[in-house]
Amino acid sequence: MGGGPPPLWPGDTQAVGFAITNTNSGSVYVNNVTIAVTSSAGDVVNTSNNVVPGCVASWFTVNGSPVALDQKVATGTTDFTGYASITLTETNSDQSACEGQAIGLTFSSN
């Protein structure tokens, strides 16, 4: 699992969609999916896996994580949309380092 939403502006909130690809021959049970902003030394890592100096990961909030799926996922790919969102908090400081960046997200499940 992985990816990221489109670029955000300060104060914006956007939905986070994701897909689970089950390569097993049978269904698997997924209890929760945790979504976090990908970062390195406090700065965001974008979806191209590059650190974005000055774009601070703590400016972003993932709302609704962990996502409680509590279901079996069939073999193949299943899309999940509208379960979580991401917000870029307005800090009243220069956030231009984040401009145009597709913020990397890390997904984990249990």
LINCORHU-V316563 format. One record per pair of residues at least 12 apart in sequence whose C-alpha atoms are under 6 Angstrom apart, sorted by the first residue. I is the first residue (numbers start at 1). J is the second residue. Records with the same first field share a line. If there is no record, write none. Layout:
I->J ; J
//
This chain:
1->107
2->106 ; 107
3->104 ; 105
4->103 ; 104 ; 105
6->102
7->100 ; 101 ; 102
10->88 ; 89 ; 90
11->88 ; 89 ; 90
12->87 ; 88
13->86 ; 87
14->85 ; 86
15->82 ; 85
16->84 ; 85
17->80 ; 81
18->79 ; 80
19->78 ; 79 ; 80
20->77 ; 78
21->76 ; 77
22->75 ; 76
26->75
27->72 ; 73 ; 74 ; 75
28->72 ; 73
29->71 ; 72
30->70 ; 71 ; 110
31->69 ; 70 ; 110
32->67 ; 68 ; 69 ; 109 ; 110
33->66 ; 67 ; 108 ; 109
34->65 ; 66 ; 107 ; 108
35->65 ; 106 ; 107
36->105 ; 106
37->105
38->104 ; 105 ; 106
42->56 ; 57
43->55 ; 56 ; 57
44->56 ; 57
45->104
46->102 ; 103 ; 104
47->102 ; 103 ; 104
54->97
55->97 ; 98
59->88 ; 89
60->87 ; 88
61->86 ; 87
62->85 ; 86
63->84 ; 85 ; 86
64->84
//
